[in-house]
Amino acid sequence: QVQLVESGGGFVQAGGSLRLSCEVSGRAFSTLHMAWFRQAAGKELEFVGTVNWPGDRASYADSVKDRFTASRDNSRKTLYLQMNSLKSEDAAVYFCAAKRAEGLALKVVTDGYEYWGQGTQVTVSS
């Protein structure tokens, strides 16, 4: 069973930065598509960003492009989300998600995720 544990959320002022982490266990990291999603209060879950296993392909929501960067440390089986220039509208619970790949996770996948972490709260004050 794939397990995901997020950390790194917290309180930050607008314009500041945070880095989220997601530690993975239960399956070879190279065979998992990984992504970040978020859900703001009263809103639907939305895709934030994803990066493939080699780290050479990524995709982001337009709302976070050029501010957020997803990355993977394959030796640590950890997914990261570096968030810069945070805005009040970035405040949300952020979730790490995983999906089993057919072979190695070489593609960029933005939906159909199977496994979810417990979420970590990001609060941004304006």
C-alpha positions in Angstrom: 0.0 0.0 0.0 1.4 3.4 -1.0 1.6 5.9 1.9 2.2 9.6 1.6 3.1 11.9 4.4 3.2 15.7 3.8 5.0 18.3 5.8 6.2 21.9 5.5 2.9 23.8 5.6 2.5 26.8 7.8 1.9 30.5 8.0 3.6 33.0 5.7 3.2 36.6 4.7 2.3 37.4 1.1 5.4 37.5 -1.0 7.1 34.9 1.1 8.1 31.3 0.4 7.5 27.8 1.7 8.6 24.3 0.7 6.3 21.4 1.1 7.6 17.8 1.3 5.9 14.5 0.7 7.6 11.3 1.8 6.6 8.1 0.0 6.6 4.5 1.1 5.1 1.2 0.0 6.2 1.2 -3.7 9.2 1.9 -5.8 9.3 5.7 -6.2 10.3 5.4 -9.9 7.0 3.7 -10.7 4.8 6.4 -9.2 3.5 9.5 -10.9 3.5 12.2 -8.3 1.6 15.5 -8.1 0.4 18.3 -5.8 -3.2 19.4 -5.5 -4.8 21.9 -3.2 -8.2 22.7 -1.8 -9.1 26.2 -0.5 -12.0 26.6 1.9 -15.3 26.3 0.1 -13.7 25.4 -3.2 -13.0 22.3 -5.2 -9.8 20.4 -5.3 -7.5 21.7 -8.0 -4.3 20.5 -9.6 -1.2 22.4 -8.7 1.8 20.8 -10.3 3.6 17.5 -11.2 7.1 16.4 -12.2 8.1 13.1 -13.7 10.5 10.6 -12.2 13.6 11.7 -14.1 12.8 15.3 -13.2 13.0 16.5 -16.8 9.3 17.2 -17.4 6.8 19.1 -15.4 3.4 20.7 -15.6 1.7 23.4 -13.5 -1.6 25.1 -13.2 -1.5 28.6 -14.8 -2.2 30.2 -11.4 1.1 29.0 -10.0 3.3 28.8 -13.1 6.7 30.6 -12.7 6.1 30.8 -8.9 5.9 27.1 -7.8 8.4 24.3 -8.6 7.8 20.6 -8.1 10.8 18.3 -7.7 11.7 14.8 -6.7 14.6 13.5 -4.6 14.6 9.9 -5.8 17.1 8.8 -3.2 14.9 10.0 -0.4 11.6 9.0 -2.1 10.4 12.5 -1.5 8.4 14.9 -3.6 8.8 18.6 -3.0 6.9 21.8 -3.9 8.8 25.0 -3.6 6.4 27.9 -3.4 7.7 31.4 -4.0 5.9 34.8 -4.2 3.0 33.4 -2.3 -0.3 35.2 -2.6 -3.4 35.2 -0.4 -5.2 33.1 -3.0 -2.6 30.3 -2.6 -3.9 29.6 0.9 -5.3 26.1 1.0 -4.8 22.6 2.2 -2.1 21.1 0.0 -2.2 17.4 -0.8 0.4 15.1 -2.2 -0.9 12.4 -4.6 0.4 9.3 -6.3 -0.6 7.1 -9.2 0.9 3.8 -10.2 2.7 4.1 -13.5 2.9 1.5 -16.3 6.6 0.9 -15.9 8.7 3.9 -15.0 7.0 7.3 -14.3 8.3 9.0 -17.4 5.2 10.9 -18.4 3.6 14.0 -16.8 0.2 13.1 -15.4 -2.3 15.7 -14.1 -5.3 13.5 -13.2 -6.5 10.1 -12.2 -4.5 9.9 -8.9 -5.1 7.0 -6.6 -3.3 7.7 -3.4 -3.5 10.8 -1.2 -1.7 12.2 1.8 -3.4 13.7 4.7 -2.8 17.3 3.6 -0.9 20.2 5.0 -2.3 23.7 5.6 -0.8 26.7 4.0 -2.0 30.1 5.3 -0.9 33.3 3.6 -1.5 36.7 5.2 -1.9 39.7 3.0 
